Amino acid sequence: MLSPVTDPDGAPFWEYAAQGELRVQSCADCGEPRFPPRPCCPHCQSFASEWRLMSGHGRIWSYVVPHPPLLPDYAAQAPYNVIVVELADAPRIRLVGNLVTGPGAALGSFSPDRIRIGAKVQAVLGGTGLPQWVLERP
């Protein structure tokens, strides 16, 4: 399993995710959310930031099923999906992760032919903190 590579700006994202919280860096002056995390707000140029708790709800904006896997460490888990999720709380923020059948499910547990653009999803975080997503139930 791969682990995230952190830097000083992004480290809090991974720390919160490992605790099961989806938080996004936001400007403490103008309130604009930003991802990926960075030291300066692109809207007002402030260096003040805070980490805002998100609901974890979103929708699938795009996806890919790599064939063959692009990373050798994932070869045994192919085929698997990689989805881009637009957050409901911050629609300009899009996070990358995997769609799985449930918390703790295997990377390839969700059949790629069932993935639909626009499907509503919910974040599942914990353990390594790598974002995973499950379909929301109506």
C-alpha positions as CSV (number, residue, x, y, z in Angstrom):
1,M,0.0,0.0,0.0
2,L,1.3,3.4,-0.9
3,S,1.5,6.2,1.7
4,P,0.9,9.9,1.0
5,V,3.9,12.1,0.6
6,T,3.4,15.1,2.8
7,D,4.7,18.6,2.8
8,P,4.3,21.4,5.4
9,D,1.2,22.9,3.6
10,G,-0.6,19.6,3.0
11,A,0.4,17.6,6.2
12,P,-2.8,18.7,8.1
13,F,-5.0,17.3,5.4
14,W,-3.5,13.8,5.9
15,E,-3.5,14.1,9.7
16,Y,-7.2,15.0,9.8
17,A,-8.0,12.2,7.2
18,A,-6.2,9.6,9.3
19,Q,-8.5,10.6,12.1
20,G,-11.6,10.2,9.9
21,E,-12.1,13.9,9.2
22,L,-12.3,15.4,5.7
23,R,-11.0,19.0,6.1
24,V,-10.0,21.5,3.4
25,Q,-7.7,24.4,3.8
26,S,-9.5,27.7,3.6
27,C,-8.4,31.3,3.7
28,A,-8.9,32.7,7.2
29,D,-9.4,36.2,5.7
30,C,-11.7,35.8,2.7
31,G,-13.0,32.3,3.5
32,E,-12.2,30.8,0.1
33,P,-11.5,27.1,0.2
34,R,-8.4,25.9,-1.6
35,F,-7.0,22.5,-2.7
36,P,-4.3,21.5,-3.0
37,P,-3.2,23.2,0.2
38,R,-0.7,26.1,-0.3
39,P,0.7,28.9,1.7
40,C,-1.0,31.9,0.0
41,C,-4.7,32.4,-1.0
42,P,-4.9,32.8,-4.8
43,H,-8.0,35.1,-4.3
44,C,-6.8,37.7,-1.8
45,Q,-3.1,36.8,-1.4
46,S,-3.5,36.3,2.4
47,F,-1.1,33.9,4.2
48,A,-3.7,33.2,6.9
49,S,-5.4,29.8,6.7
50,E,-7.6,27.4,8.6
51,W,-8.8,23.8,8.1
52,R,-12.6,23.7,7.5
53,L,-14.5,20.5,8.2
54,M,-16.4,19.2,5.2
55,S,-19.5,17.0,5.2
56,G,-17.8,14.4,3.0
57,H,-20.6,14.5,0.5
58,G,-19.9,14.9,-3.2
59,R,-20.5,13.7,-6.7
60,I,-18.4,11.8,-9.2
61,W,-17.0,14.4,-11.6
62,S,-14.7,12.0,-13.6
63,Y,-13.1,8.6,-13.3
64,V,-10.6,6.3,-14.9
65,V,-9.9,2.6,-14.7
66,P,-6.2,2.1,-15.4
67,H,-5.2,-0.8,-17.7
68,P,-2.5,-1.8,-17.1
69,P,-1.9,-0.2,-13.7
70,L,0.3,2.9,-13.8
71,L,1.9,2.1,-10.5
72,P,3.6,-1.3,-10.0
73,D,2.6,-1.4,-6.3
74,Y,-1.1,-1.6,-7.5
75,A,-0.6,-4.3,-10.2
76,A,-2.1,-7.1,-8.0
77,Q,-5.2,-5.0,-7.4
78,A,-6.1,-4.3,-11.0
79,P,-8.5,-3.5,-12.3
80,Y,-9.4,-0.7,-9.9
81,N,-11.0,2.8,-10.3
82,V,-9.7,6.2,-9.6
83,I,-12.5,8.8,-9.2
84,V,-12.5,12.6,-9.1
85,V,-15.1,13.9,-6.6
86,E,-16.5,17.4,-6.6
87,L,-17.3,18.3,-3.0
88,A,-20.9,19.4,-2.2
89,D,-19.6,21.9,0.4
90,A,-17.1,23.4,-2.0
91,P,-17.9,22.7,-5.6
92,R,-14.7,24.1,-6.9
93,I,-12.7,21.6,-4.8
94,R,-12.2,18.2,-6.4
95,L,-10.5,15.3,-4.6
96,V,-9.1,12.1,-6.1
97,G,-9.8,8.7,-4.5
98,N,-11.3,5.3,-5.1
99,L,-14.9,4.2,-5.2
100,V,-15.3,1.1,-2.9
101,T,-18.3,-1.0,-1.7
102,G,-17.9,0.0,1.9
103,P,-15.5,1.1,4.6
104,G,-12.4,-1.0,4.6
105,A,-13.3,-2.7,1.3
106,A,-10.6,-3.7,-1.2
107,L,-9.5,-1.2,-3.8
108,G,-11.1,-3.2,-6.7
109,S,-14.3,-4.0,-4.8
110,F,-16.6,-1.7,-6.8
111,S,-17.3,-3.0,-10.4
112,P,-16.0,-0.3,-12.9
113,D,-19.0,-0.8,-15.1
114,R,-21.3,0.5,-12.4
115,I,-19.5,3.9,-12.0
116,R,-21.6,6.9,-13.3
117,I,-20.6,10.5,-13.7
118,G,-22.7,12.6,-11.3
119,A,-23.4,9.7,-8.9
120,K,-23.5,11.0,-5.3
121,V,-20.8,9.7,-3.0
122,Q,-19.7,9.9,0.7
123,A,-16.1,10.0,1.9
124,V,-14.8,7.1,3.9
125,L,-11.6,8.0,5.7
126,G,-9.3,6.4,8.3
127,G,-6.3,4.1,8.6
128,T,-3.9,5.5,6.1
129,G,-6.1,8.5,5.5
130,L,-6.2,7.9,1.7
131,P,-9.6,9.1,0.5
132,Q,-12.1,6.4,-0.5
133,W,-15.7,6.9,-1.4
134,V,-18.9,4.9,-1.2
135,L,-22.2,5.5,-3.1
136,E,-24.7,7.5,-1.1
137,R,-27.9,5.7,-0.4
138,P,-31.1,7.5,-1.5
